[in-house]
Amino acid sequence: MKVHHHIRAFEQVLASYDGKLPLHRHLVVYFKQNKQMGSSDRRWASRYIYSYFRLGKALKQLGALERLAIADFLCNTDVSLITEYAFPLAVPHVEKSIAEKVDFVKSQYPAFNLEDVFPFQHALSEGIDKTQFLLSLFVQPNLFIRVKETHQPAIQAKIEAAGISVTALSDTTLALPNGTKLEQIIEDQRLYQVQDLSSQKTGAYFKPQPYEYWWDCCAASGGKSLLMHSLEPKVKLLVSDVRETSLGNLQERFQLAGIKDYQKKVIDLLQNNDQILHHYEFDGILLDAPCSGAGTWGRTPEMLCNFEEHKLANYIKLQQTIAENVVKYLKPGKPLIYMTCSVFKAENEDVVSYLIEKFQLKLDAMTLIKGYKNKADSMFVARLIMR
C-alpha cells in the first residue's frame, strides 16, 4: 500500500535527524544522499516531518505515527494518506479552522492540551495573545520580500503571471507562499530582498540620518544593514560578526544591492575589543542579539521540540555581555537599537531593564511585533538613547 511507503519515508527521515543542523538544511543533505526519492516522495516527507515537529511537546505519550496523523491533520487543509490511515475520524473535519480542529482533537484525545505544544507561556513577553500565538504554531509562515517602491508593481505582476498567489502589504513589501522559488521567477536578484515582515518593521525604530556612522554589530548576512541602507542610502556602515562565513554572505548581498561605502570586521563581541575599536564612535548601533529564536519557531518547529527552558540563562548572559561590550562606543544622544526574534520576556523587556539600570541609557520606545497575526515571525525591538 502507498501509505506504508509514506510511513517508511517519514520514519527514516525522523530517525536520521539529530537536531545538529536546521531541519531545512538536514533535508537537503538527506535527499542528496537518498536520490532514489522522487520529487513527490521528497515533498511528502518534508510535509510530514514539519507537521510532526509542529505538535511540539504535546501528546508525547503517543507513538510517532499517531502523533504525526494528528499533527498533519492540524497543520493542513487537505487529507494525507497517513491521517486517513491513522486518524480516519478526522477526515471530515480537515477543512475546518485550526481552533475547531484543536477542539476535535481534544474530543478524541482528552489528554491533548494546546498549552503542551509550547509549555513556556509563563515566560512570554507582555501583551502576547497566548491562544493566537499557540494556534499560529500550526501554520507555516509566509515568505516576505522587500522591494523598491518603483519596482513593486512589475515584480508583483511577474509573480502573478507565474501562477503564484502574492499580496502587497505595503508599497515595498510582498507576501508569498513559503517555499516559492523566487529565483526561477525573478532572475535579477538585485530587485528584491528576502526579509520577514516583522524584521522589516523594525526599521521604523532606526531613524538614520545622512552621513551618520552606524555599527551593525551582529550583522550575520546583513539583513538589517540592507534595511538601514534602504531607509537612508547615505548612511555609513561598519558591519561585524564573529563568523567570517556570514560576512562572506553579507558581502555578496551588498554587492548585489550596490552598497560600497562600508567596512566589515570579524569581531567576537564577548571579548574586549578596545584594540580594534579604540577610536570608533557611532551615531547608532544595531544589536540584533543572539537569542532563543522563539519568535521564529513557527518557521523552525524543530527548535521548539528541542528547546529546554534552562537554556534561556545562557542567552540572557550573551545579550547582556554583548551590550556591555558595544554600548561604550555609542555617542551621547544617539540610539542603541536592541532586537531579538524571541517572545520571551527574559530576553526582551528584562534585558532592556538591565541596560537602563546599568548604563546611561534611557528608553525611547519598545514593542513586540506580533508576527503571529500576519503569518510572520515575532520580533522584539527597543530604541535606547545614550544620555
C-alpha contacts under 8 A as a table, 3 or more apart, distances in Angstrom:
res1	aa1	res2	aa2	distance
1	M	4	H	5.61
1	M	5	H	6.98
2	K	5	H	5.07
2	K	6	H	6.51
3	V	6	H	5.00
3	V	7	I	6.21
3	V	81	L	5.56
3	V	82	I	6.21
3	V	85	Y	7.41
4	H	7	I	4.90
4	H	8	R	6.13
5	H	8	R	5.25
5	H	9	A	6.23
6	H	9	A	5.17
6	H	10	F	6.22
6	H	41	D	7.65
6	H	44	W	7.45
6	H	45	A	7.36
6	H	81	L	7.70
6	H	82	I	7.30
7	I	10	F	5.20
7	I	11	E	6.12
7	I	65	L	7.61
7	I	82	I	7.10
8	R	11	E	5.13
8	R	12	Q	6.07
9	A	12	Q	5.26
9	A	13	V	6.28
9	A	41	D	7.63
9	A	45	A	6.23
10	F	13	V	5.23
10	F	14	L	6.09
10	F	45	A	5.50
10	F	48	Y	6.48
10	F	49	I	6.63
11	E	14	L	5.09
11	E	15	A	6.04
12	Q	15	A	5.13
12	Q	16	S	6.15
13	V	16	S	5.12
13	V	17	Y	6.49
13	V	30	Y	7.73
13	V	45	A	7.28
13	V	49	I	7.42
14	L	17	Y	5.49
14	L	49	I	6.81
15	A	18	D	7.81
17	Y	20	K	7.94
17	Y	23	L	7.77
17	Y	26	H	7.20
18	D	21	L	7.77
19	G	22	P	6.87
19	G	23	L	7.31
19	G	302	E	7.52
19	G	306	N	7.56
21	L	25	R	6.33
21	L	26	H	5.82
22	P	25	R	5.48
22	P	26	H	6.29
22	P	300	T	7.64
22	P	302	E	7.75
23	L	26	H	4.98
23	L	27	L	6.18
23	L	300	T	7.38
23	L	302	E	6.70
24	H	27	L	5.23
24	H	28	V	6.52
25	R	28	V	5.17
25	R	29	V	6.52
26	H	29	V	5.21
26	H	30	Y	6.00
27	L	30	Y	4.87
27	L	31	F	5.93
27	L	46	S	7.51
28	V	31	F	5.41
28	V	32	K	6.29
29	V	32	K	5.19
29	V	33	Q	6.32
30	Y	33	Q	5.14
30	Y	34	N	6.19
31	F	34	N	4.89
31	F	35	K	6.06
31	F	37	M	7.14
31	F	42	R	7.19
32	K	35	K	5.66
34	N	37	M	6.06
35	K	38	G	7.41
37	M	40	S	7.88
37	M	41	D	5.53
37	M	42	R	6.26
38	G	41	D	5.20
38	G	42	R	6.27
39	S	42	R	5.12
39	S	43	R	6.09
40	S	43	R	5.07
40	S	44	W	6.20
41	D	44	W	5.31
41	D	45	A	5.98
42	R	45	A	5.13
42	R	46	S	6.04
43	R	46	S	5.28
43	R	47	R	6.24
44	W	47	R	5.02
44	W	48	Y	6.07
45	A	48	Y	5.18
45	A	49	I	6.19
46	S	49	I	5.40
46	S	50	Y	6.19
47	R	50	Y	5.42
47	R	51	S	6.05
48	Y	51	S	5.12
48	Y	52	Y	5.99
48	Y	68	L	6.99
48	Y	72	D	6.70
49	I	52	Y	5.04
49	I	53	F	6.38
50	Y	53	F	5.34
50	Y	54	R	6.30
50	Y	301	P	6.90
50	Y	302	E	7.59
51	S	54	R	5.12
51	S	55	L	7.01
51	S	68	L	6.90
51	S	71	A	5.44
51	S	72	D	5.20
51	S	75	C	6.16
51	S	138	F	7.66
52	Y	55	L	5.79
52	Y	56	G	7.87
52	Y	67	R	6.87
52	Y	68	L	4.93
52	Y	71	A	5.57
52	Y	72	D	6.89
53	F	56	G	5.54
53	F	301	P	5.41
53	F	302	E	5.40
53	F	304	L	7.74
53	F	305	C	6.40
54	R	71	A	6.83
54	R	75	C	7.88
54	R	117	V	7.78
54	R	137	L	6.37
54	R	138	F	5.80
54	R	298	G	7.61
54	R	301	P	5.30
54	R	302	E	7.52
54	R	304	L	7.97
55	L	58	A	5.88
55	L	67	R	7.64
55	L	71	A	5.62
55	L	117	V	5.71
55	L	138	F	7.57
56	G	116	D	7.41
56	G	117	V	4.43
56	G	118	F	6.36
56	G	301	P	7.25
56	G	304	L	6.06
56	G	305	C	5.05
57	K	60	K	6.12
57	K	116	D	5.62
57	K	117	V	4.84
57	K	118	F	6.73
57	K	119	P	7.50
57	K	305	C	6.16
58	A	112	F	6.58
58	A	113	N	6.79
58	A	114	L	7.30
58	A	115	E	7.94
58	A	116	D	4.72
58	A	117	V	4.78
59	L	62	L	5.80
59	L	67	R	7.03
59	L	111	A	7.03
59	L	112	F	6.00
59	L	116	D	7.88
60	K	63	G	7.73
60	K	67	R	7.96
62	L	66	E	6.41
62	L	67	R	6.22
63	G	66	E	5.51
63	G	67	R	6.23
64	A	67	R	5.13
64	A	68	L	6.01
65	L	68	L	5.04
65	L	69	A	6.27
65	L	86	A	7.40
66	E	69	A	5.18
66	E	70	I	6.45
66	E	86	A	6.19
66	E	87	F	7.43
67	R	70	I	5.24
67	R	71	A	6.06
68	L	71	A	4.98
68	L	72	D	5.86
68	L	82	I	7.81
68	L	83	T	7.76
69	A	72	D	5.32
69	A	73	F	6.21
69	A	82	I	5.77
69	A	83	T	4.34
69	A	84	E	7.94
69	A	86	A	5.91
69	A	87	F	5.89
70	I	73	F	5.21
70	I	74	L	6.34
70	I	83	T	6.95
70	I	87	F	6.84
70	I	105	V	7.43
71	A	74	L	5.11
71	A	75	C	6.12
72	D	75	C	5.14
72	D	76	N	6.03
72	D	80	S	7.41
72	D	83	T	6.72
73	F	76	N	5.73
73	F	77	T	7.41
73	F	79	V	7.02
73	F	80	S	7.91
73	F	83	T	6.35
73	F	90	A	7.07
73	F	91	V	7.95
73	F	94	V	6.20
73	F	101	K	7.94
74	L	94	V	7.65
74	L	98	I	6.36
74	L	101	K	6.22
74	L	102	V	7.05
74	L	138	F	6.67
75	C	98	I	7.80
75	C	138	F	5.07
75	C	139	V	6.17
76	N	79	V	7.40
76	N	94	V	7.25
77	T	94	V	5.31
77	T	95	E	4.80
77	T	96	K	7.60
78	D	94	V	6.35
78	D	95	E	6.98
79	V	83	T	6.49
79	V	84	E	6.66
79	V	91	V	6.50
79	V	94	V	6.62
80	S	83	T	5.33
80	S	84	E	6.21
81	L	84	E	5.02
81	L	85	Y	6.02
82	I	85	Y	4.95
82	I	86	A	5.86
82	I	87	F	7.69
83	T	86	A	5.28
83	T	87	F	4.96
83	T	88	P	6.31
83	T	90	A	7.54
83	T	91	V	7.43
84	E	87	F	5.74
84	E	88	P	4.61
84	E	90	A	7.79
84	E	91	V	6.41
85	Y	88	P	5.96
87	F	90	A	5.80
87	F	91	V	7.57
88	P	91	V	5.54
89	L	92	P	7.08
90	A	93	H	5.45
90	A	94	V	6.45
90	A	104	F	7.81
91	V	94	V	5.47
92	P	95	E	7.75
93	H	96	K	5.58
93	H	101	K	6.80
94	V	101	K	7.37
96	K	100	E	6.15
96	K	101	K	6.33
97	S	100	E	5.22
97	S	101	K	6.22
98	I	101	K	4.98
98	I	102	V	6.06
98	I	135	L	6.86
98	I	138	F	7.92
99	A	102	V	5.11
99	A	103	D	6.40
99	A	135	L	7.18
100	E	103	D	5.10
100	E	104	F	6.30
101	K	104	F	4.93
101	K	105	V	6.22
102	V	105	V	5.14
102	V	106	K	6.28
102	V	114	L	7.58
103	D	106	K	5.06
103	D	107	S	6.32
104	F	107	S	5.02
104	F	108	Q	6.48
105	V	108	Q	5.16
105	V	109	Y	5.75
105	V	110	P	7.90
105	V	112	F	7.11
106	K	109	Y	4.94
106	K	110	P	5.04
106	K	111	A	7.20
106	K	112	F	5.49
106	K	113	N	7.35
107	S	110	P	5.97
109	Y	112	F	5.58
110	P	113	N	7.97
112	F	116	D	7.75
113	N	116	D	5.44
113	N	117	V	7.48
114	L	117	V	5.64
114	L	118	F	7.78
114	L	134	L	7.15
115	E	118	F	5.66
115	E	119	P	5.61
115	E	121	Q	7.57
115	E	134	L	7.29
116	D	119	P	4.91
117	V	134	L	7.42
118	F	121	Q	6.96
118	F	134	L	6.94
118	F	304	L	7.35
120	F	123	A	5.56
120	F	124	L	7.06
120	F	309	E	7.65
121	Q	124	L	5.40
121	Q	130	K	6.99
123	A	344	F	5.53
123	A	345	K	6.04
123	A	346	A	7.27
124	L	128	I	7.11
124	L	343	V	5.61
124	L	344	F	4.49
124	L	345	K	5.35
125	S	128	I	6.44
125	S	343	V	5.60
125	S	344	F	5.13
125	S	345	K	4.02
125	S	346	A	7.82
125	S	348	N	7.11
125	S	349	E	7.23
125	S	368	L	7.69
126	E	345	K	7.03
128	I	133	F	7.21
128	I	370	K	7.37
129	D	132	Q	5.47
129	D	133	F	6.05
130	K	133	F	5.06
130	K	134	L	6.04
131	T	134	L	5.15
131	T	135	L	6.14
132	Q	135	L	5.25
132	Q	136	S	6.10
132	Q	372	Y	7.12
132	Q	373	K	7.65
133	F	136	S	5.15
133	F	137	L	6.82
133	F	372	Y	5.86
134	L	137	L	5.51
134	L	138	F	7.81
135	L	138	F	5.86
135	L	139	V	7.58
136	S	139	V	5.27
136	S	298	G	6.90
136	S	372	Y	5.74
136	S	375	K	7.50
137	L	140	Q	7.59
137	L	297	W	7.15
137	L	298	G	4.69
137	L	301	P	7.72
138	F	298	G	7.06
139	V	298	G	6.70
139	V	375	K	7.31
140	Q	178	N	7.14
140	Q	298	G	6.19
140	Q	299	R	6.08
140	Q	375	K	7.20
141	P	177	P	8.00
141	P	178	N	6.61
141	P	298	G	6.54
141	P	299	R	6.02
141	P	375	K	4.43
141	P	376	A	5.13
141	P	377	D	7.20
142	N	175	A	6.26
142	N	176	L	5.77
142	N	177	P	5.14
142	N	178	N	4.80
142	N	375	K	5.66
142	N	376	A	6.21
143	L	175	A	5.83
143	L	176	L	5.08
143	L	177	P	5.73
143	L	178	N	4.69
143	L	179	G	7.26
143	L	180	T	7.46
143	L	194	V	7.54
143	L	195	Q	7.93
143	L	196	D	6.96
144	F	173	T	6.89
144	F	174	L	5.70
144	F	175	A	4.62
144	F	176	L	6.20
144	F	194	V	5.99
144	F	195	Q	5.69
144	F	196	D	5.23
144	F	197	L	6.00
145	I	173	T	5.80
145	I	174	L	5.42
145	I	175	A	6.68
145	I	192	Y	6.22
145	I	193	Q	5.41
145	I	194	V	4.39
145	I	195	Q	5.46
145	I	196	D	7.18
145	I	197	L	7.94
146	R	172	T	5.46
146	R	173	T	4.79
146	R	174	L	6.66
146	R	192	Y	5.63
146	R	193	Q	5.12
146	R	194	V	6.34
146	R	195	Q	6.44
146	R	200	Q	7.77
147	V	151	H	6.53
147	V	152	Q	6.03
147	V	172	T	4.93
147	V	173	T	6.33
147	V	174	L	7.87
147	V	191	L	6.38
147	V	192	Y	4.75
147	V	193	Q	6.57
148	K	151	H	5.26
148	K	152	Q	6.22
148	K	171	D	7.89
148	K	172	T	5.67
148	K	191	L	7.47
148	K	192	Y	7.53
149	E	152	Q	5.33
149	E	171	D	5.28
149	E	172	T	5.13
150	T	153	P	7.38
151	H	154	A	5.70
151	H	155	I	6.19
151	H	191	L	7.36
152	Q	155	I	5.24
152	Q	156	Q	5.99
152	Q	171	D	6.73
152	Q	172	T	6.43
153	P	156	Q	5.18
153	P	157	A	6.11
154	A	157	A	5.12
154	A	158	K	6.21
155	I	158	K	5.13
155	I	159	I	6.29
155	I	186	I	7.68
156	Q	159	I	5.23
156	Q	160	E	6.19
156	Q	166	V	6.92
156	Q	168	A	7.78
156	Q	174	L	7.63
157	A	160	E	5.09
157	A	161	A	6.04
158	K	161	A	5.02
158	K	162	A	6.48
158	K	185	I	7.27
158	K	186	I	7.59
159	I	162	A	5.18
159	I	163	G	6.88
159	I	164	I	5.77
159	I	165	S	7.67
159	I	166	V	7.04
159	I	185	I	6.59
159	I	186	I	7.88
160	E	163	G	5.17
160	E	164	I	5.23
160	E	165	S	6.31
160	E	166	V	6.66
161	A	164	I	7.38
162	A	185	I	6.97
164	I	176	L	7.49
164	I	177	P	7.84
164	I	180	T	7.89
165	S	176	L	6.24
165	S	177	P	7.02
166	V	174	L	6.62
166	V	175	A	5.65
166	V	176	L	4.87
166	V	177	P	7.59
167	T	174	L	5.58
167	T	175	A	5.13
167	T	176	L	6.74
168	A	171	D	7.11
168	A	172	T	7.91
168	A	173	T	6.04
168	A	174	L	4.58
168	A	175	A	6.45
169	L	172	T	7.72
169	L	173	T	5.42
169	L	174	L	5.76
169	L	175	A	6.94
170	S	173	T	5.12
170	S	174	L	7.26
173	T	197	L	7.58
176	L	180	T	6.95
177	P	180	T	5.93
181	K	184	Q	5.72
181	K	185	I	7.06
182	L	185	I	5.07
182	L	186	I	5.85
183	E	186	I	5.41
183	E	187	E	5.57
183	E	188	D	7.95
183	E	189	Q	7.15
184	Q	187	E	6.39
186	I	189	Q	6.80
188	D	191	L	6.02
189	Q	192	Y	6.06
189	Q	193	Q	7.78
189	Q	256	L	7.24
190	R	193	Q	7.68
190	R	256	L	5.25
190	R	257	A	5.76
195	Q	199	S	6.51
195	Q	200	Q	6.55
195	Q	223	G	6.96
196	D	199	S	5.19
196	D	200	Q	6.32
196	D	376	A	6.50
196	D	377	D	6.77
197	L	200	Q	5.10
197	L	201	K	6.37
197	L	371	G	7.57
197	L	376	A	6.10
197	L	377	D	7.43
198	S	201	K	4.96
198	S	202	T	6.63
198	S	369	I	6.10
198	S	370	K	7.65
198	S	371	G	5.99
198	S	376	A	6.57
198	S	377	D	6.15
198	S	378	S	6.23
198	S	379	M	6.14
199	S	202	T	5.42
199	S	203	G	7.59
199	S	224	K	7.75
199	S	377	D	7.99
199	S	379	M	6.92
200	Q	203	G	5.83
200	Q	227	L	7.07
201	K	204	A	5.96
201	K	369	I	7.77
202	T	205	Y	5.79
202	T	206	F	7.34
202	T	381	V	6.43
203	G	206	F	5.26
203	G	207	K	7.56
203	G	224	K	7.88
203	G	227	L	6.68
203	G	228	M	6.86
203	G	231	L	7.71
204	A	207	K	6.75
205	Y	337	I	7.35
205	Y	365	A	7.96
205	Y	381	V	7.75
205	Y	382	A	7.67
205	Y	383	R	6.35
206	F	228	M	7.31
206	F	337	I	6.86
206	F	383	R	7.75
207	K	231	L	7.99
208	P	212	E	6.93
208	P	228	M	7.38
208	P	231	L	7.42
208	P	232	E	6.28
208	P	235	V	6.98
208	P	284	G	7.77
209	Q	212	E	5.70
209	Q	232	E	6.65
209	Q	234	K	7.88
209	Q	235	V	6.70
210	P	232	E	6.42
210	P	233	P	7.58
210	P	234	K	4.96
210	P	235	V	5.28
211	Y	234	K	5.41
211	Y	235	V	4.77
211	Y	236	K	6.02
212	E	234	K	7.87
212	E	235	V	5.26
212	E	236	K	5.99
212	E	282	F	7.87
212	E	283	D	5.77
212	E	284	G	7.92
213	Y	235	V	6.29
213	Y	236	K	4.72
213	Y	237	L	5.79
213	Y	238	L	7.61
213	Y	282	F	5.45
213	Y	283	D	5.32
213	Y	284	G	6.92
214	W	235	V	7.29
214	W	236	K	6.20
214	W	237	L	5.05
214	W	238	L	6.30
214	W	282	F	5.50
214	W	283	D	5.59
214	W	284	G	4.75
214	W	285	I	5.60
214	W	286	L	7.57
215	W	237	L	5.81
215	W	238	L	4.71
215	W	239	V	5.90
215	W	240	S	7.79
215	W	282	F	6.63
215	W	284	G	6.46
215	W	285	I	4.76
215	W	286	L	6.15
216	D	219	A	5.28
216	D	224	K	7.67
216	D	225	S	6.55
216	D	237	L	7.25
216	D	238	L	6.23
216	D	239	V	4.86
216	D	240	S	6.41
216	D	285	I	5.93
216	D	286	L	4.69
216	D	287	L	6.51
217	C	238	L	7.73
217	C	239	V	5.92
217	C	240	S	4.97
217	C	241	D	6.38
217	C	285	I	7.06
217	C	286	L	6.26
217	C	287	L	5.88
217	C	288	D	7.72
217	C	326	V	7.80
218	C	239	V	7.60
218	C	240	S	5.97
218	C	241	D	5.08
218	C	242	V	7.79
218	C	286	L	7.66
218	C	287	L	6.06
218	C	288	D	5.83
218	C	289	A	6.64
219	A	222	G	5.07
219	A	223	G	7.46
219	A	224	K	7.20
219	A	225	S	7.19
219	A	239	V	5.79
219	A	240	S	5.64
219	A	241	D	5.65
219	A	247	L	7.70
219	A	288	D	7.42
220	A	223	G	7.72
220	A	240	S	7.74
220	A	241	D	5.96
220	A	243	R	7.60
220	A	246	S	5.08
220	A	247	L	6.41
220	A	250	L	7.06
221	S	246	S	5.13
221	S	247	L	6.07
221	S	248	G	7.77
221	S	249	N	5.38
221	S	250	L	4.24
221	S	253	R	7.70
222	G	225	S	5.17
222	G	226	L	6.08
222	G	239	V	7.83
222	G	247	L	7.79
222	G	250	L	5.03
222	G	253	R	7.51
222	G	254	F	7.92
223	G	226	L	5.24
223	G	227	L	6.29
224	K	227	L	4.93
224	K	228	M	6.07
224	K	286	L	7.97
225	S	228	M	4.85
225	S	229	H	6.13
225	S	237	L	7.77
225	S	239	V	7.75
226	L	229	H	5.06
226	L	230	S	6.24
226	L	254	F	7.44
226	L	257	A	7.91
227	L	230	S	5.10
227	L	231	L	6.42
228	M	231	L	5.18
228	M	232	E	6.26
228	M	233	P	7.82
228	M	235	V	7.93
229	H	232	E	5.04
229	H	233	P	4.67
229	H	234	K	7.42
229	H	235	V	6.63
230	S	233	P	5.88
232	E	235	V	5.72
236	K	261	D	6.28
236	K	262	Y	6.03
237	L	261	D	7.13
237	L	262	Y	4.76
237	L	263	Q	6.33
238	L	262	Y	5.76
238	L	263	Q	4.73
238	L	264	K	5.68
238	L	265	K	7.63
239	V	262	Y	7.41
239	V	263	Q	6.21
239	V	264	K	4.75
239	V	265	K	6.48
240	S	247	L	7.33
240	S	264	K	5.54
240	S	265	K	4.83
240	S	266	V	5.52
240	S	267	I	5.93
241	D	244	E	7.02
241	D	246	S	7.19
241	D	247	L	6.72
241	D	265	K	6.98
241	D	266	V	5.31
241	D	267	I	5.58
241	D	268	D	7.00
242	V	266	V	5.31
242	V	267	I	5.03
242	V	268	D	4.87
242	V	269	L	7.41
243	R	246	S	5.44
243	R	247	L	6.76
243	R	266	V	6.71
244	E	247	L	5.13
244	E	248	G	6.30
244	E	266	V	6.14
245	T	248	G	4.96
245	T	249	N	6.47
246	S	249	N	5.14
246	S	250	L	6.20
247	L	250	L	4.73
247	L	251	Q	6.05
247	L	264	K	7.46
247	L	266	V	7.81
248	G	251	Q	5.11
248	G	252	E	6.49
249	N	252	E	5.21
249	N	253	R	6.37
250	L	253	R	5.11
250	L	254	F	6.07
251	Q	254	F	5.03
251	Q	255	Q	6.15
252	E	255	Q	5.16
252	E	256	L	6.39
253	R	256	L	5.14
253	R	257	A	6.21
254	F	257	A	4.95
254	F	258	G	6.01
254	F	259	I	5.08
254	F	260	K	7.34
255	Q	258	G	5.02
255	Q	259	I	6.00
255	Q	260	K	7.32
256	L	259	I	7.80
259	I	262	Y	7.47
267	I	273	N	7.62
268	D	271	Q	5.82
268	D	273	N	7.86
269	L	272	N	7.23
269	L	273	N	7.35
269	L	321	T	7.89
269	L	322	I	5.40
269	L	325	N	6.37
269	L	326	V	7.50
270	L	318	L	7.50
270	L	321	T	6.27
270	L	322	I	5.78
270	L	325	N	7.16
271	Q	325	N	7.44
272	N	325	N	6.55
273	N	276	I	5.38
273	N	277	L	6.03
273	N	278	H	7.65
273	N	325	N	7.68
274	D	277	L	4.99
274	D	278	H	4.56
275	Q	278	H	5.60
277	L	280	Y	5.24
280	Y	329	Y	6.38
281	E	329	Y	5.05
281	E	330	L	5.74
281	E	331	K	5.96
282	F	285	I	6.79
282	F	329	Y	6.16
282	F	330	L	5.01
282	F	331	K	5.75
282	F	334	K	7.95
283	D	330	L	6.51
283	D	331	K	5.93
283	D	334	K	5.51
283	D	335	P	7.17
284	G	330	L	6.56
284	G	331	K	7.76
284	G	334	K	5.73
284	G	335	P	5.02
284	G	336	L	5.87
284	G	337	I	7.64
285	I	327	V	7.87
285	I	330	L	7.03
285	I	335	P	6.57
285	I	336	L	4.89
285	I	337	I	6.12
286	L	336	L	6.19
286	L	337	I	4.91
286	L	338	Y	6.52
286	L	339	M	7.85
287	L	323	A	7.60
287	L	336	L	7.16
287	L	337	I	5.87
287	L	338	Y	4.95
287	L	339	M	6.08
288	D	337	I	7.87
288	D	338	Y	6.14
288	D	339	M	4.63
288	D	340	T	5.78
289	A	319	Q	6.01
289	A	322	I	7.94
289	A	338	Y	7.14
289	A	339	M	6.07
289	A	340	T	5.60
290	P	315	Y	6.85
290	P	318	L	7.20
290	P	319	Q	6.75
290	P	340	T	7.16
291	C	315	Y	5.49
291	C	316	I	7.76
291	C	319	Q	7.66
291	C	340	T	6.30
291	C	341	C	6.95
291	C	342	S	6.50
291	C	347	E	7.20
292	S	312	L	6.94
292	S	315	Y	6.79
292	S	341	C	7.69
292	S	342	S	6.13
293	G	296	T	5.55
293	G	297	W	6.89
293	G	340	T	7.50
293	G	341	C	5.11
293	G	342	S	4.96
294	A	297	W	5.35
294	A	304	L	7.44
294	A	341	C	6.61
294	A	342	S	4.63
294	A	343	V	5.77
294	A	344	F	7.34
295	G	298	G	7.49
295	G	341	C	5.08
295	G	342	S	4.53
295	G	343	V	5.25
295	G	377	D	5.49
295	G	378	S	4.46
295	G	379	M	6.16
296	T	299	R	5.43
296	T	300	T	6.28
296	T	341	C	6.58
296	T	342	S	7.48
296	T	377	D	4.95
296	T	378	S	6.53
297	W	300	T	4.53
297	W	301	P	4.80
297	W	302	E	7.59
297	W	303	M	6.32
297	W	304	L	5.97
297	W	377	D	7.95
298	G	301	P	5.63
298	G	377	D	7.24
299	R	377	D	7.53
300	T	303	M	5.86
300	T	304	L	7.52
301	P	304	L	5.15
301	P	305	C	6.71
302	E	305	C	5.25
302	E	306	N	6.45
303	M	306	N	5.20
303	M	307	F	5.96
304	L	307	F	5.33
307	F	311	K	7.54
308	E	311	K	5.88
309	E	312	L	5.75
310	H	313	A	6.13
311	K	314	N	5.61
311	K	315	Y	6.91
312	L	315	Y	5.20
312	L	316	I	6.20
312	L	346	A	7.76
312	L	347	E	7.77
313	A	316	I	5.18
313	A	317	K	6.29
314	N	317	K	5.25
314	N	318	L	6.28
315	Y	318	L	4.99
315	Y	319	Q	6.17
315	Y	347	E	7.45
316	I	319	Q	5.09
316	I	320	Q	6.18
316	I	346	A	7.12
316	I	347	E	5.86
316	I	351	V	7.31
317	K	320	Q	5.22
317	K	321	T	6.03
318	L	321	T	5.25
318	L	322	I	6.03
319	Q	322	I	5.33
319	Q	323	A	6.12
319	Q	347	E	7.73
319	Q	351	V	7.50
320	Q	323	A	5.22
320	Q	324	E	6.17
320	Q	351	V	6.91
320	Q	354	Y	7.80
320	Q	355	L	7.62
321	T	324	E	5.09
321	T	325	N	6.28
322	I	325	N	5.10
322	I	326	V	6.32
323	A	326	V	5.32
323	A	327	V	5.81
323	A	355	L	7.73
324	E	327	V	5.77
324	E	328	K	7.21
325	N	328	K	6.73
326	V	329	Y	5.85
326	V	330	L	7.54
327	V	330	L	5.43
327	V	336	L	7.30
330	L	334	K	6.62
330	L	335	P	7.62
330	L	336	L	7.57
330	L	386	M	7.02
331	K	334	K	5.59
331	K	386	M	6.93
332	P	385	I	7.71
332	P	386	M	4.98
332	P	387	R	5.42
333	G	385	I	5.76
333	G	386	M	5.07
333	G	387	R	5.58
334	K	385	I	5.36
334	K	386	M	5.57
335	P	383	R	6.20
335	P	384	L	5.35
335	P	385	I	4.44
335	P	386	M	6.34
336	L	383	R	5.92
336	L	384	L	5.10
336	L	385	I	6.26
336	L	386	M	7.52
337	I	381	V	6.90
337	I	382	A	5.76
337	I	383	R	4.74
337	I	384	L	6.37
338	Y	352	V	7.98
338	Y	381	V	5.69
338	Y	382	A	5.18
338	Y	383	R	6.50
338	Y	384	L	7.64
339	M	348	N	7.99
339	M	379	M	7.21
339	M	380	F	5.47
339	M	381	V	4.44
339	M	382	A	6.48
340	T	347	E	7.53
340	T	348	N	7.11
340	T	379	M	5.82
340	T	380	F	5.28
340	T	381	V	6.77
341	C	377	D	7.46
341	C	378	S	6.12
341	C	379	M	4.33
341	C	380	F	6.21
342	S	347	E	6.92
342	S	348	N	7.32
342	S	378	S	6.94
342	S	379	M	5.99
342	S	380	F	6.67
343	V	347	E	7.88
343	V	348	N	7.49
343	V	368	L	7.72
343	V	378	S	6.84
343	V	379	M	7.02
343	V	380	F	7.29
344	F	347	E	5.57
344	F	348	N	6.33
345	K	348	N	4.90
345	K	349	E	5.41
345	K	350	D	6.05
346	A	349	E	6.55
346	A	350	D	4.93
346	A	351	V	6.52
347	E	350	D	6.26
347	E	351	V	5.68
348	N	351	V	5.48
348	N	352	V	6.42
348	N	380	F	6.47
349	E	352	V	5.10
349	E	353	S	6.23
350	D	353	S	5.05
350	D	354	Y	6.26
351	V	354	Y	4.92
351	V	355	L	6.22
352	V	355	L	5.08
352	V	356	I	6.22
352	V	382	A	7.47
353	S	356	I	5.20
353	S	357	E	6.15
354	Y	357	E	5.19
354	Y	358	K	6.04
355	L	358	K	5.25
355	L	359	F	5.68
355	L	361	L	6.91
356	I	359	F	5.63
356	I	360	Q	6.70
356	I	361	L	5.09
356	I	362	K	5.98
356	I	363	L	7.30
357	E	360	Q	7.85
357	E	361	L	7.95
360	Q	386	M	5.75
360	Q	387	R	5.40
361	L	384	L	5.92
361	L	385	I	5.32
361	L	386	M	4.58
361	L	387	R	5.72
362	K	384	L	5.49
362	K	385	I	5.28
362	K	386	M	6.63
362	K	387	R	6.90
363	L	366	M	7.59
363	L	382	A	7.51
363	L	383	R	6.34
363	L	384	L	4.63
363	L	385	I	6.44
364	D	382	A	7.63
364	D	383	R	5.43
364	D	384	L	5.48
364	D	385	I	6.55
365	A	382	A	5.70
365	A	383	R	5.26
365	A	384	L	7.23
366	M	380	F	7.55
366	M	381	V	5.54
366	M	382	A	3.94
366	M	383	R	6.13
367	T	380	F	5.90
367	T	381	V	5.67
367	T	382	A	6.50
368	L	378	S	7.18
368	L	379	M	5.76
368	L	380	F	4.31
368	L	381	V	6.46
369	I	378	S	5.52
369	I	379	M	5.10
369	I	380	F	5.96
369	I	381	V	7.75
370	K	373	K	6.16
370	K	374	N	7.90
370	K	377	D	7.57
370	K	378	S	4.98
370	K	379	M	6.94
371	G	374	N	5.31
371	G	375	K	6.21
371	G	376	A	4.39
371	G	377	D	4.72
371	G	378	S	4.27
371	G	379	M	7.30
372	Y	375	K	5.43
372	Y	376	A	5.79
372	Y	377	D	6.53
372	Y	378	S	6.48
373	K	376	A	7.42
